[in-house]
Amino acid sequence: MSPWRKIRRSNFLIKLTSWEYWPFGILQGPVFIYWLLLAVRARSIFFFSASNPGILSGGMMGESKSEVLKLVPKEVKPQTVLIKLPTTVESVLNQITENDLSFPLIFKPDLGERGWMVRRIDSEADVEQYLKEIRIDFIAQPLVDLPLEFGVFYVRYPDKEQGRVTSVTMKRFLSVTGDGKRTLRDLIFDLDRAKLQWELLEEKYENDLDVVLPDGQSKELVSIGNHCLGTTFLNANHLITTKLNDSFNKISAQIPGFYFGRFDLRCASFEDLEAGNIMIVELNGCGAEPAHIYHPGSSFWRAMGTLFAHVHNMYRVSAINHSMGVPYLSFHEGRAIYRKFKALKSGS
């Protein structure tokens, strides 16, 4: 590889030339200023807490994933088991068996964000390793074996009977395709999105890096649908239809105190998505984003506009709920929740 190509394909330049990899604050900074203006208007820095009265802080911070999932109808969610620390490998395995779960599983922190400590668990050894690293309670779910994964953002104003889907994001897991010549190592380094995950992939595939994949054979490298783990987020807003809105209105109407948030789900087909035949693996409140904005090559400025509209919707939902008697968190309450969340996440 020439020196110029090495520079051009350095991680620094890959991230610099694709804004989807930019630091969180660059995109959110201007939006945060608008959020502060809305906080002044609402006379509460924690106005967002009223967006989803059924979820702690509206889903911005400190909410328990397992508690939120309890609100979701049983027919559209997988079995979810909360595992409390301290615990042992034997105890975890017993809980898995008692709840009719089996490998492969997904473990994720009960309090977490942006893919932190979300792992696929295939064996007792994986359980043991996870317990060495995790410092807070976590949940176990079966790996939902459905081919399509989406993030669907839903908004309903509390004074209206019907809401609408505002964003549909299709997730394409990180994978490479062989050509019968290059090794897995070569394929990873030749794909920008995979190259950025090299440290993770080097450890995960240390025994397979010199294997040459047959021509046309694909290999999924990461099976967790998080952007920070290399998943590509694709704008699928063209899938928003009247039928899709009706399906999510029906599901959301069964979730107490929910008006504004994102369903992370799996399904078998586009038709099943539209019809609401889905498995919701996680429900995120007002702290979630309309993730379609991270579609590769999409406009930074259009993403900014989408986020401004998103925050305005959050304000409207919160203000209407507040006018109907839902209190905002006080500064003392909000600060206490934030401090507890940070302390638990750090394991202190």
Phi and psi in degrees as GROMACS dihedral restraints (atoms count N, CA, C in turn):
[ dihedral_restraints ]
;  ai    aj    ak    al  type     phi  dphi    fc
    3     4     5     6     1   -67.8    20    10
    4     5     6     7     1   155.0    20    10
    6     7     8     9     1   -55.7    20    10
    7     8     9    10     1   -40.1    20    10
    9    10    11    12     1   -64.0    20    10
   10    11    12    13     1   -41.7    20    10
   12    13    14    15     1   -66.1    20    10
   13    14    15    16     1   -36.9    20    10
   15    16    17    18     1   -60.8    20    10
   16    17    18    19     1   -41.5    20    10
   18    19    20    21     1   -67.2    20    10
   19    20    21    22     1   -46.4    20    10
   21    22    23    24     1   -64.0    20    10
   22    23    24    25     1   -29.7    20    10
   24    25    26    27     1  -104.7    20    10
   25    26    27    28     1    20.7    20    10
   27    28    29    30     1   -70.0    20    10
   28    29    30    31     1   152.8    20    10
   30    31    32    33     1   -57.6    20    10
   31    32    33    34     1   -35.5    20    10
   33    34    35    36     1   -61.2    20    10
   34    35    36    37     1   -48.2    20    10
   36    37    38    39     1   -73.7    20    10
   37    38    39    40     1   -32.5    20    10
   39    40    41    42     1   -58.5    20    10
   40    41    42    43     1   -46.0    20    10
   42    43    44    45     1   -71.5    20    10
   43    44    45    46     1   -38.3    20    10
   45    46    47    48     1   -64.2    20    10
   46    47    48    49     1   -38.5    20    10
   48    49    50    51     1   -88.8    20    10
   49    50    51    52     1    -1.6    20    10
   51    52    53    54     1  -130.1    20    10
   52    53    54    55     1   105.1    20    10
   54    55    56    57     1   -64.1    20    10
   55    56    57    58     1   -18.0    20    10
   57    58    59    60     1   -61.9    20    10
   58    59    60    61     1   -18.3    20    10
   60    61    62    63     1   -98.2    20    10
   61    62    63    64     1    -1.9    20    10
   63    64    65    66     1   -65.3    20    10
   64    65    66    67     1   156.3    20    10
   66    67    68    69     1   -55.4    20    10
   67    68    69    70     1   146.4    20    10
   69    70    71    72     1   -52.1    20    10
   70    71    72    73     1   -40.7    20    10
   72    73    74    75     1   -67.3    20    10
   73    74    75    76     1   -26.2    20    10
   75    76    77    78     1   -65.9    20    10
   76    77    78    79     1   -43.6    20    10
   78    79    80    81     1   -75.8    20    10
   79    80    81    82     1   -38.3    20    10
   81    82    83    84     1   -86.4    20    10
   82    83    84    85     1   -17.0    20    10
   84    85    86    87     1   -54.9    20    10
   85    86    87    88     1   -57.7    20    10
   87    88    89    90     1   -61.3    20    10
   88    89    90    91     1   -34.9    20    10
   90    91    92    93     1   -66.9    20    10
   91    92    93    94     1   -36.7    20    10
   93    94    95    96     1   -63.2    20    10
   94    95    96    97     1   -37.2    20    10
   96    97    98    99     1   -61.7    20    10
   97    98    99   100     1   -43.4    20    10
   99   100   101   102     1   -63.9    20    10
  100   101   102   103     1   -40.3    20    10
  102   103   104   105     1   -59.4    20    10
  103   104   105   106     1   -40.1    20    10
  105   106   107   108     1   -63.8    20    10
  106   107   108   109     1   -39.5    20    10
  108   109   110   111     1   -62.7    20    10
  109   110   111   112     1   -40.4    20    10
  111   112   113   114     1   -67.7    20    10
  112   113   114   115     1   -34.4    20    10
  114   115   116   117     1   -63.4    20    10
  115   116   117   118     1   -39.7    20    10
  117   118   119   120     1   -63.0    20    10
  118   119   120   121     1   -43.7    20    10
  120   121   122   123     1   -61.6    20    10
  121   122   123   124     1   -39.7    20    10
  123   124   125   126     1   -81.3    20    10
  124   125   126   127     1   -12.8    20    10
  126   127   128   129     1    61.8    20    10
  127   128   129   130     1    33.2    20    10
  129   130   131   132     1  -156.8    20    10
  130   131   132   133     1   125.0    20    10
  132   133   134   135     1   -71.0    20    10
  133   134   135   136     1   -20.0    20    10
  135   136   137   138     1  -108.2    20    10
  136   137   138   139     1    36.5    20    10
  138   139   140   141     1   -57.7    20    10
  139   140   141   142     1   -29.9    20    10
  141   142   143   144     1   -62.8    20    10
  142   143   144   145     1   -18.5    20    10
  144   145   146   147     1   -63.2    20    10
  145   146   147   148     1   -20.7    20    10
  147   148   149   150     1   -87.6    20    10
  148   149   150   151     1    -2.3    20    10
  150   151   152   153     1   -66.0    20    10
  151   152   153   154     1   -38.0    20    10
  153   154   155   156     1  -133.4    20    10
  154   155   156   157     1    88.2    20    10
  156   157   158   159     1   -58.8    20    10
  157   158   159   160     1   -22.2    20    10
  159   160   161   162     1   -82.3    20    10
  160   161   162   163     1    -4.2    20    10
  162   163   164   165     1  -124.8    20    10
  163   164   165   166     1   134.4    20    10
  165   166   167   168     1   -52.9    20    10
  166   167   168   169     1   128.9    20    10
  168   169   170   171     1    58.2    20    10
  169   170   171   172     1    18.3    20    10
  171   172   173   174     1    75.1    20    10
  172   173   174   175     1    -1.3    20    10
  174   175   176   177     1    99.3    20    10
  175   176   177   178     1    16.8    20    10
  177   178   179   180     1   -86.6    20    10
  178   179   180   181     1   -34.3    20    10
  180   181   182   183     1  -163.7    20    10
  181   182   183   184     1   144.2    20    10
  183   184   185   186     1    79.1    20    10
  184   185   186   187     1    -2.7    20    10
  186   187   188   189     1   -76.6    20    10
  187   188   189   190     1   147.4    20    10
  189   190   191   192     1   -85.8    20    10
  190   191   192   193     1   126.4    20    10
  192   193   194   195     1   -61.4    20    10
  193   194   195   196     1   -39.7    20    10
  195   196   197   198     1   -67.5    20    10
  196   197   198   199     1   -39.0    20    10
  198   199   200   201     1   -66.9    20    10
  199   200   201   202     1   -39.3    20    10
  201   202   203   204     1   -64.8    20    10
  202   203   204   205     1   -42.5    20    10
  204   205   206   207     1   -65.2    20    10
  205   206   207   208     1   -25.2    20    10
  207   208   209   210     1   -62.0    20    10
  208   209   210   211     1   -25.0    20    10
  210   211   212   213     1   -76.2    20    10
  211   212   213   214     1   -19.8    20    10
  213   214   215   216     1   -82.2    20    10
  214   215   216   217     1   138.1    20    10
  216   217   218   219     1   -54.6    20    10
  217   218   219   220     1   139.6    20    10
  219   220   221   222     1   -59.5    20    10
  220   221   222   223     1   -34.3    20    10
  222   223   224   225     1   -71.5    20    10
  223   224   225   226     1   -11.8    20    10
  225   226   227   228     1  -120.4    20    10
  226   227   228   229     1    23.4    20    10
  228   229   230   231     1  -142.4    20    10
  229   230   231   232     1   152.0    20    10
  231   232   233   234     1   -79.7    20    10
  232   233   234   235     1   163.9    20    10
  234   235   236   237     1   -58.6    20    10
  235   236   237   238     1   133.5    20    10
  237   238   239   240     1  -130.6    20    10
  238   239   240   241     1   128.7    20    10
  240   241   242   243     1  -119.2    20    10
  241   242   243   244     1   125.9    20    10
  243   244   245   246     1   -86.7    20    10
  244   245   246   247     1   127.0    20    10
  246   247   248   249     1  -114.3    20    10
  247   248   249   250     1   117.2    20    10
  249   250   251   252     1   -94.5    20    10
  250   251   252   253     1   144.5    20    10
  252   253   254   255     1   -96.5    20    10
  253   254   255   256     1   151.7    20    10
  255   256   257   258     1   -76.4    20    10
  256   257   258   259     1   153.8    20    10
  258   259   260   261     1  -152.3    20    10
  259   260   261   262     1   178.3    20    10
  261   262   263   264     1  -126.0    20    10
  262   263   264   265     1   166.0    20    10
  264   265   266   267     1   -59.7    20    10
  265   266   267   268     1   -43.8    20    10
  267   268   269   270     1   -60.3    20    10
  268   269   270   271     1   -42.7    20    10
  270   271   272   273     1   -65.3    20    10
  271   272   273   274     1   -41.7    20    10
  273   274   275   276     1   -62.6    20    10
  274   275   276   277     1   -44.5    20    10
  276   277   278   279     1   -62.6    20    10
  277   278   279   280     1   -37.6    20    10
  279   280   281   282     1   -64.8    20    10
  280   281   282   283     1   -42.5    20    10
  282   283   284   285     1   -63.5    20    10
  283   284   285   286     1   -39.3    20    10
  285   286   287   288     1   -61.1    20    10
  286   287   288   289     1   -46.1    20    10
  288   289   290   291     1   -66.3    20    10
  289   290   291   292     1   -44.6    20    10
  291   292   293   294     1   -61.3    20    10
  292   293   294   295     1   -26.8    20    10
  294   295   296   297     1  -101.5    20    10
  295   296   297   298     1    17.6    20    10
  297   298   299   300     1    58.9    20    10
  298   299   300   301     1    34.6    20    10
  300   301   302   303     1  -101.4    20    10
  301   302   303   304     1   158.1    20    10
  303   304   305   306     1  -150.5    20    10
  304   305   306   307     1   161.4    20    10
  306   307   308   309     1   -67.6    20    10
  307   308   309   310     1   147.4    20    10
  309   310   311   312     1   -80.2    20    10
  310   311   312   313     1   150.7    20    10
  312   313   314   315     1  -126.5    20    10
  313   314   315   316     1   165.4    20    10
  315   316   317   318     1  -115.1    20    10
  316   317   318   319     1   125.1    20    10
  318   319   320   321     1  -104.6    20    10
  319   320   321   322     1   138.2    20    10
  321   322   323   324     1  -150.7    20    10
  322   323   324   325     1   148.2    20    10
  324   325   326   327     1   -59.9    20    10
  325   326   327   328     1   144.3    20    10
  327   328   329   330     1   -68.9    20    10
  328   329   330   331     1   -27.2    20    10
  330   331   332   333     1  -118.9    20    10
  331   332   333   334     1   120.9    20    10
  333   334   335   336     1  -172.2    20    10
  334   335   336   337     1   172.7    20    10
  336   337   338   339     1  -158.6    20    10
  337   338   339   340     1   150.2    20    10
  339   340   341   342     1    53.4    20    10
  340   341   342   343     1    39.4    20    10
  342   343   344   345     1    80.5    20    10
  343   344   345   346     1     6.4    20    10
  345   346   347   348     1   -61.8    20    10
  346   347   348   349     1   123.3    20    10
  348   349   350   351     1    59.6    20    10
  349   350   351   352     1    27.3    20    10
  351   352   353   354     1   -86.0    20    10
  352   353   354   355     1   122.6    20    10
  354   355   356   357     1  -135.3    20    10
  355   356   357   358     1   146.9    20    10
  357   358   359   360     1   -85.8    20    10
  358   359   360   361     1   132.3    20    10
  360   361   362   363     1  -117.3    20    10
  361   362   363   364     1   116.3    20    10
  363   364   365   366     1  -110.1    20    10
  364   365   366   367     1    -8.6    20    10
  366   367   368   369     1  -159.4    20    10
  367   368   369   370     1   171.7    20    10
  369   370   371   372     1   -60.9    20    10
  370   371   372   373     1   -36.8    20    10
  372   373   374   375     1   -62.0    20    10
  373   374   375   376     1   -37.8    20    10
  375   376   377   378     1   -65.9    20    10
  376   377   378   379     1   -38.4    20    10
  378   379   380   381     1   -61.1    20    10
  379   380   381   382     1   -46.2    20    10
  381   382   383   384     1   -59.6    20    10
  382   383   384   385     1   -44.0    20    10
  384   385   386   387     1   -65.9    20    10
  385   386   387   388     1   -40.1    20    10
  387   388   389   390     1   -62.7    20    10
  388   389   390   391     1   -41.0    20    10
  390   391   392   393     1   -66.4    20    10
  391   392   393   394     1   -25.3    20    10
  393   394   395   396     1   -70.7    20    10
  394   395   396   397     1   -25.5    20    10
  396   397   398   399     1  -103.8    20    10
  397   398   399   400     1   -35.6    20    10
  399   400   401   402     1   -75.1    20    10
  400   401   402   403     1   142.7    20    10
  402   403   404   405     1  -122.1    20    10
  403   404   405   406     1     1.3    20    10
  405   406   407   408     1  -134.0    20    10
  406   407   408   409     1   167.6    20    10
  408   409   410   411     1   -56.4    20    10
  409   410   411   412     1   149.7    20    10
  411   412   413   414     1  -141.0    20    10
  412   413   414   415     1   168.0    20    10
  414   415   416   417     1  -117.3    20    10
  415   416   417   418     1   152.2    20    10
  417   418   419   420     1  -119.1    20    10
  418   419   420   421     1   133.3    20    10
  420   421   422   423     1  -134.5    20    10
  421   422   423   424     1   152.2    20    10
  423   424   425   426     1   -66.3    20    10
  424   425   426   427     1   149.6    20    10
  426   427   428   429     1   -72.2    20    10
  427   428   429   430     1   109.8    20    10
  429   430   431   432     1   -69.8    20    10
  430   431   432   433     1   113.3    20    10
  432   433   434   435     1   -89.5    20    10
  433   434   435   436     1    64.6    20    10
  435   436   437   438     1  -122.6    20    10
  436   437   438   439     1   141.8    20    10
  438   439   440   441     1   -73.6    20    10
  439   440   441   442     1   -22.4    20    10
  441   442   443   444     1  -113.6    20    10
  442   443   444   445     1   138.5    20    10
  444   445   446   447     1  -125.5    20    10
  445   446   447   448     1   135.4    20    10
  447   448   449   450     1  -135.3    20    10
  448   449   450   451     1   156.9    20    10
  450   451   452   453     1  -115.8    20    10
  451   452   453   454     1   120.4    20    10
  453   454   455   456     1  -118.6    20    10
  454   455   456   457     1   116.6    20    10
  456   457   458   459     1   -94.5    20    10
  457   458   459   460     1   133.3    20    10
  459   460   461   462     1  -125.1    20    10
  460   461   462   463     1   139.8    20    10
  462   463   464   465     1  -134.9    20    10
  463   464   465   466     1   131.2    20    10
  465   466   467   468     1  -137.4    20    10
  466   467   468   469     1   127.1    20    10
  468   469   470   471     1   -73.7    20    10
  469   470   471   472     1   132.3    20    10
  471   472   473   474     1   -60.2    20    10
  472   473   474   475     1   -20.6    20    10
  474   475   476   477     1   -92.1    20    10
  475   476   477   478     1     8.6    20    10
  477   478   479   480     1  -118.2    20    10
  478   479   480   481     1   148.8    20    10
  480   481   482   483     1   -79.6    20    10
  481   482   483   484     1   -28.7    20    10
  483   484   485   486     1  -116.9    20    10
  484   485   486   487     1   142.3    20    10
  486   487   488   489     1  -113.3    20    10
  487   488   489   490     1  -162.1    20    10
  489   490   491   492     1  -153.6    20    10
  490   491   492   493     1   155.0    20    10
  492   493   494   495     1   -84.3    20    10
  493   494   495   496     1   127.7    20    10
  495   496   497   498     1  -106.2    20    10
  496   497   498   499     1   -12.9    20    10
  498   499   500   501     1  -156.6    20    10
  499   500   501   502     1   135.7    20    10
  501   502   503   504     1  -128.5    20    10
  502   503   504   505     1   121.0    20    10
  504   505   506   507     1  -116.0    20    10
  505   506   507   508     1   123.0    20    10
  507   508   509   510     1   -94.8    20    10
  508   509   510   511     1   136.6    20    10
  510   511   512   513     1  -106.4    20    10
  511   512   513   514     1   127.4    20    10
  513   514   515   516     1  -111.7    20    10
  514   515   516   517     1   114.9    20    10
  516   517   518   519     1   -68.2    20    10
  517   518   519   520     1   151.5    20    10
  519   520   521   522     1   -64.0    20    10
  520   521   522   523     1   122.3    20    10
  522   523   524   525     1  -151.7    20    10
  523   524   525   526     1   162.9    20    10
  525   526   527   528     1  -130.0    20    10
  526   527   528   529     1   158.6    20    10
  528   529   530   531     1  -123.2    20    10
  529   530   531   532     1   128.0    20    10
  531   532   533   534     1   -73.4    20    10
  532   533   534   535     1   159.0    20    10
  534   535   536   537     1  -127.3    20    10
  535   536   537   538     1     9.2    20    10
  537   538   539   540     1    78.2    20    10
  538   539   540   541     1     2.2    20    10
  540   541   542   543     1  -125.2    20    10
  541   542   543   544     1   -47.2    20    10
  543   544   545   546     1   -87.3    20    10
  544   545   546   547     1   147.7    20    10
  546   547   548   549     1   -77.4    20    10
  547   548   549   550     1   168.8    20    10
  549   550   551   552     1   -59.2    20    10
  550   551   552   553     1   -39.0    20    10
  552   553   554   555     1   -58.2    20    10
  553   554   555   556     1   -46.7    20    10
  555   556   557   558     1   -62.5    20    10
  556   557   558   559     1   -42.7    20    10
  558   559   560   561     1   -63.2    20    10
  559   560   561   562     1   -38.7    20    10
  561   562   563   564     1   -64.6    20    10
  562   563   564   565     1   -46.8    20    10
  564   565   566   567     1   -71.6    20    10
  565   566   567   568     1   -20.1    20    10
  567   568   569   570     1   -86.8    20    10
  568   569   570   571     1    -7.0    20    10
  570   571   572   573     1  -113.6    20    10
  571   572   573   574     1   114.4    20    10
  573   574   575   576     1   -51.1    20    10
  574   575   576   577     1   -48.0    20    10
  576   577   578   579     1   -63.1    20    10
  577   578   579   580     1   -35.5    20    10
  579   580   581   582     1   -76.3    20    10
  580   581   582   583     1   -38.0    20    10
  582   583   584   585     1   -58.9    20    10
  583   584   585   586     1   -35.8    20    10
  585   586   587   588     1   -67.1    20    10
  586   587   588   589     1   -18.4    20    10
  588   589   590   591     1  -102.1    20    10
  589   590   591   592     1    18.4    20    10
  591   592   593   594     1   -55.2    20    10
  592   593   594   595     1   -44.6    20    10
  594   595   596   597     1   -59.4    20    10
  595   596   597   598     1   -43.4    20    10
  597   598   599   600     1   -65.9    20    10
  598   599   600   601     1   -46.5    20    10
  600   601   602   603     1   -71.6    20    10
  601   602   603   604     1   -33.7    20    10
  603   604   605   606     1   -60.9    20    10
  604   605   606   607     1   -42.0    20    10
  606   607   608   609     1   -72.1    20    10
  607   608   609   610     1   -41.2    20    10
  609   610   611   612     1   -69.2    20    10
  610   611   612   613     1   -36.6    20    10
  612   613   614   615     1  -116.5    20    10
  613   614   615   616     1    32.1    20    10
  615   616   617   618     1   -57.0    20    10
  616   617   618   619     1   -27.8    20    10
  618   619   620   621     1   -92.7    20    10
  619   620   621   622     1    -3.1    20    10
  621   622   623   624     1  -119.9    20    10
  622   623   624   625     1     1.4    20    10
  624   625   626   627     1   -64.7    20    10
  625   626   627   628     1   -25.9    20    10
  627   628   629   630     1   -98.1    20    10
  628   629   630   631     1     7.4    20    10
  630   631   632   633     1   -78.3    20    10
  631   632   633   634     1   135.5    20    10
  633   634   635   636     1   -93.2    20    10
  634   635   636   637     1   119.9    20    10
  636   637   638   639     1   -77.0    20    10
  637   638   639   640     1   137.0    20    10
  639   640   641   642     1   -59.2    20    10
  640   641   642   643     1   154.2    20    10
  642   643   644   645     1   -58.3    20    10
  643   644   645   646     1   124.8    20    10
  645   646   647   648     1    86.8    20    10
  646   647   648   649     1    -6.6    20    10
  648   649   650   651     1   -84.1    20    10
  649   650   651   652     1   126.7    20    10
  651   652   653   654     1   -95.4    20    10
  652   653   654   655     1   148.7    20    10
  654   655   656   657     1  -133.0    20    10
  655   656   657   658     1   118.8    20    10
  657   658   659   660     1   -76.9    20    10
  658   659   660   661     1   123.3    20    10
  660   661   662   663     1   -90.1    20    10
  661   662   663   664     1   -35.9    20    10
  663   664   665   666     1  -135.4    20    10
  664   665   666   667     1   128.8    20    10
  666   667   668   669     1  -104.0    20    10
  667   668   669   670     1    13.4    20    10
  669   670   671   672     1  -104.2    20    10
  670   671   672   673     1   127.7    20    10
  672   673   674   675     1   -85.6    20    10
  673   674   675   676     1    59.1    20    10
  675   676   677   678     1  -117.0    20    10
  676   677   678   679     1   136.7    20    10
  678   679   680   681     1   -58.6    20    10
  679   680   681   682     1   -38.6    20    10
  681   682   683   684     1   -70.3    20    10
  682   683   684   685     1   -10.8    20    10
  684   685   686   687     1  -105.4    20    10
  685   686   687   688     1    12.8    20    10
  687   688   689   690     1   100.3    20    10
  688   689   690   691     1    -0.8    20    10
  690   691   692   693     1   -66.6    20    10
  691   692   693   694     1   138.2    20    10
  693   694   695   696     1   -89.1    20    10
  694   695   696   697     1   127.9    20    10
  696   697   698   699     1   -96.8    20    10
  697   698   699   700     1   122.5    20    10
  699   700   701   702     1  -113.3    20    10
  700   701   702   703     1   134.7    20    10
  702   703   704   705     1   -69.2    20    10
  703   704   705   706     1   113.6    20    10
  705   706   707   708     1  -120.0    20    10
  706   707   708   709     1    32.4    20    10
  708   709   710   711     1   -64.3    20    10
  709   710   711   712     1   -16.7    20    10
  711   712   713   714     1   -65.5    20    10
  712   713   714   715     1   -13.5    20    10
  714   715   716   717     1   -84.4    20    10
  715   716   717   718     1    -5.7    20    10
  717   718   719   720     1   -73.0    20    10
  718   719   720   721     1   117.6    20    10
  720   721   722   723     1  -134.3    20    10
  721   722   723   724     1   170.5    20    10
  723   724   725   726     1   -59.5    20    10
  724   725   726   727     1   -40.3    20    10
  726   727   728   729     1   -65.6    20    10
  727   728   729   730     1   -39.4    20    10
  729   730   731   732     1   -63.0    20    10
  730   731   732   733     1   -44.9    20    10
  732   733   734   735     1   -59.7    20    10
  733   734   735   736     1   -43.1    20    10
  735   736   737   738     1   -61.7    20    10
  736   737   738   739     1   -41.3    20    10
  738   739   740   741     1   -63.1    20    10
  739   740   741   742     1   -43.6    20    10
  741   742   743   744     1   -78.7    20    10
  742   743   744   745     1   -23.0    20    10
  744   745   746   747     1   -64.5    20    10
  745   746   747   748     1   -41.7    20    10
  747   748   749   750     1   -65.3    20    10
  748   749   750   751     1   -43.3    20    10
  750   751   752   753     1   -67.5    20    10
  751   752   753   754     1   -46.4    20    10
  753   754   755   756     1   -66.1    20    10
  754   755   756   757     1   -31.6    20    10
  756   757   758   759     1   -63.7    20    10
  757   758   759   760     1   -20.3    20    10
  759   760   761   762     1   -92.3    20    10
  760   761   762   763     1     1.1    20    10
  762   763   764   765     1  -106.5    20    10
  763   764   765   766     1   106.3    20    10
  765   766   767   768     1   -59.8    20    10
  766   767   768   769     1   130.8    20    10
  768   769   770   771     1    68.7    20    10
  769   770   771   772     1    27.3    20    10
  771   772   773   774     1  -117.2    20    10
  772   773   774   775     1   127.4    20    10
  774   775   776   777     1  -135.5    20    10
  775   776   777   778     1   -20.4    20    10
  777   778   779   780     1  -149.9    20    10
  778   779   780   781     1   108.4    20    10
  780   781   782   783     1   174.3    20    10
  781   782   783   784     1  -177.4    20    10
  783   784   785   786     1  -119.0    20    10
  784   785   786   787     1   130.3    20    10
  786   787   788   789     1   -89.4    20    10
  787   788   789   790     1   120.9    20    10
  789   790   791   792     1   -98.4    20    10
  790   791   792   793     1   120.5    20    10
  792   793   794   795     1  -146.5    20    10
  793   794   795   796     1   166.1    20    10
  795   796   797   798     1  -127.1    20    10
  796   797   798   799     1   152.1    20    10
  798   799   800   801     1  -155.9    20    10
  799   800   801   802     1   170.6    20    10
  801   802   803   804     1   -88.3    20    10
  802   803   804   805     1   -24.9    20    10
  804   805   806   807     1  -160.5    20    10
  805   806   807   808     1   168.1    20    10
  807   808   809   810     1   -62.7    20    10
  808   809   810   811     1   -37.4    20    10
  810   811   812   813     1   -63.9    20    10
  811   812   813   814     1   -39.8    20    10
  813   814   815   816     1   -67.1    20    10
  814   815   816   817     1   -37.9    20    10
  816   817   818   819     1   -58.7    20    10
  817   818   819   820     1   -49.6    20    10
  819   820   821   822     1   -61.9    20    10
  820   821   822   823     1   -35.7    20    10
  822   823   824   825     1   -84.9    20    10
  823   824   825   826     1    -5.9    20    10
  825   826   827   828     1    81.2    20    10
  826   827   828   829     1    16.6    20    10
  828   829   830   831     1   -87.0    20    10
  829   830   831   832     1    83.1    20    10
  831   832   833   834     1  -136.2    20    10
  832   833   834   835     1   166.5    20    10
  834   835   836   837     1  -121.4    20    10
  835   836   837   838     1   113.9    20    10
  837   838   839   840     1   -87.2    20    10
  838   839   840   841     1   111.1    20    10
  840   841   842   843     1   -89.1    20    10
  841   842   843   844     1   -18.4    20    10
  843   844   845   846     1  -160.9    20    10
  844   845   846   847     1   141.3    20    10
  846   847   848   849     1  -119.2    20    10
  847   848   849   850     1   119.7    20    10
  849   850   851   852     1  -109.8    20    10
  850   851   852   853     1   137.7    20    10
  852   853   854   855     1   -85.9    20    10
  853   854   855   856     1  -139.7    20    10
  855   856   857   858     1   -70.7    20    10
  856   857   858   859     1    -9.5    20    10
  858   859   860   861     1   -81.2    20    10
  859   860   861   862     1    -5.9    20    10
  861   862   863   864     1   -84.6    20    10
  862   863   864   865     1   160.2    20    10
  864   865   866   867     1  -112.0    20    10
  865   866   867   868     1   158.5    20    10
  867   868   869   870     1   -78.1    20    10
  868   869   870   871     1    92.8    20    10
  870   871   872   873     1   -71.1    20    10
  871   872   873   874     1    -6.7    20    10
  873   874   875   876     1   -63.0    20    10
  874   875   876   877     1   -17.0    20    10
  876   877   878   879     1   -64.6    20    10
  877   878   879   880     1   -18.9    20    10
  879   880   881   882     1   -89.4    20    10
  880   881   882   883     1    12.8    20    10
  882   883   884   885     1   -54.4    20    10
  883   884   885   886     1   128.5    20    10
  885   886   887   888     1   -53.6    20    10
  886   887   888   889     1   130.5    20    10
  888   889   890   891     1    82.4    20    10
  889   890   891   892     1     1.5    20    10
  891   892   893   894     1   -73.4    20    10
  892   893   894   895     1   161.6    20    10
  894   895   896   897     1   -72.5    20    10
  895   896   897   898     1   129.3    20    10
  897   898   899   900     1   -61.2    20    10
  898   899   900   901     1   -42.8    20    10
  900   901   902   903     1   -70.7    20    10
  901   902   903   904     1   -35.0    20    10
  903   904   905   906     1   -66.2    20    10
  904   905   906   907     1   -37.8    20    10
  906   907   908   909     1   -62.0    20    10
  907   908   909   910     1   -40.8    20    10
  909   910   911   912     1   -60.8    20    10
  910   911   912   913     1   -45.1    20    10
  912   913   914   915     1   -61.3    20    10
  913   914   915   916     1   -39.8    20    10
  915   916   917   918     1   -63.0    20    10
  916   917   918   919     1   -41.2    20    10
  918   919   920   921     1   -68.8    20    10
  919   920   921   922     1   -36.8    20    10
  921   922   923   924     1   -62.1    20    10
  922   923   924   925     1   -44.2    20    10
  924   925   926   927     1   -64.5    20    10
  925   926   927   928     1   -37.5    20    10
  927   928   929   930     1   -61.5    20    10
  928   929   930   931     1   -47.8    20    10
  930   931   932   933     1   -66.8    20    10
  931   932   933   934     1   -36.5    20    10
  933   934   935   936     1   -63.9    20    10
  934   935   936   937     1   -40.4    20    10
  936   937   938   939     1   -61.5    20    10
  937   938   939   940     1   -40.8    20    10
  939   940   941   942     1   -61.5    20    10
  940   941   942   943     1   -41.1    20    10
  942   943   944   945     1   -63.8    20    10
  943   944   945   946     1   -45.3    20    10
  945   946   947   948     1   -61.4    20    10
  946   947   948   949     1   -46.3    20    10
  948   949   950   951     1   -59.7    20    10
  949   950   951   952     1   -45.4    20    10
  951   952   953   954     1   -64.7    20    10
  952   953   954   955     1   -44.3    20    10
  954   955   956   957     1   -64.8    20    10
  955   956   957   958     1   -39.9    20    10
  957   958   959   960     1   -66.5    20    10
  958   959   960   961     1   -44.6    20    10
  960   961   962   963     1   -59.6    20    10
  961   962   963   964     1   -40.8    20    10
  963   964   965   966     1   -63.3    20    10
  964   965   966   967     1   -40.2    20    10
  966   967   968   969     1   -66.4    20    10
  967   968   969   970     1   -19.9    20    10
  969   970   971   972     1   -97.5    20    10
  970   971   972   973     1    10.3    20    10
  972   973   974   975     1   107.1    20    10
  973   974   975   976     1     0.8    20    10
  975   976   977   978     1   -81.7    20    10
  976   977   978   979     1   121.8    20    10
  978   979   980   981     1   -76.9    20    10
  979   980   981   982     1   151.6    20    10
  981   982   983   984     1   -81.9    20    10
  982   983   984   985     1   150.5    20    10
  984   985   986   987     1   -61.0    20    10
  985   986   987   988     1   138.9    20    10
  987   988   989   990     1   -72.4    20    10
  988   989   990   991     1   165.2    20    10
  990   991   992   993     1   -60.5    20    10
  991   992   993   994     1   -39.9    20    10
  993   994   995   996     1   -64.7    20    10
  994   995   996   997     1   -45.3    20    10
  996   997   998   999     1   -64.3    20    10
  997   998   999  1000     1   -45.5    20    10
  999  1000  1001  1002     1   -63.1    20    10
 1000  1001  1002  1003     1   -42.6    20    10
 1002  1003  1004  1005     1   -64.6    20    10
 1003  1004  1005  1006     1   -38.6    20    10
 1005  1006  1007  1008     1   -64.5    20    10
 1006  1007  1008  1009     1   -42.1    20    10
 1008  1009  1010  1011     1   -64.6    20    10
 1009  1010  1011  1012     1   -43.2    20    10
 1011  1012  1013  1014     1   -62.7    20    10
 1012  1013  1014  1015     1   -44.8    20    10
 1014  1015  1016  1017     1   -65.1    20    10
 1015  1016  1017  1018     1   -40.3    20    10
 1017  1018  1019  1020     1   -65.1    20    10
 1018  1019  1020  1021     1   -41.4    20    10
 1020  1021  1022  1023     1   -61.5    20    10
 1021  1022  1023  1024     1   -46.9    20    10
 1023  1024  1025  1026     1   -66.5    20    10
 1024  1025  1026  1027     1   -38.5    20    10
 1026  1027  1028  1029     1   -66.3    20    10
 1027  1028  1029  1030     1   -43.5    20    10
 1029  1030  1031  1032     1   -65.6    20    10
 1030  1031  1032  1033     1   -41.9    20    10
 1032  1033  1034  1035     1   -65.2    20    10
 1033  1034  1035  1036     1   -35.4    20    10
 1035  1036  1037  1038     1   -80.1    20    10
 1036  1037  1038  1039     1   -11.6    20    10
 1038  1039  1040  1041     1    81.8    20    10
 1039  1040  1041  1042     1    12.5    20    10
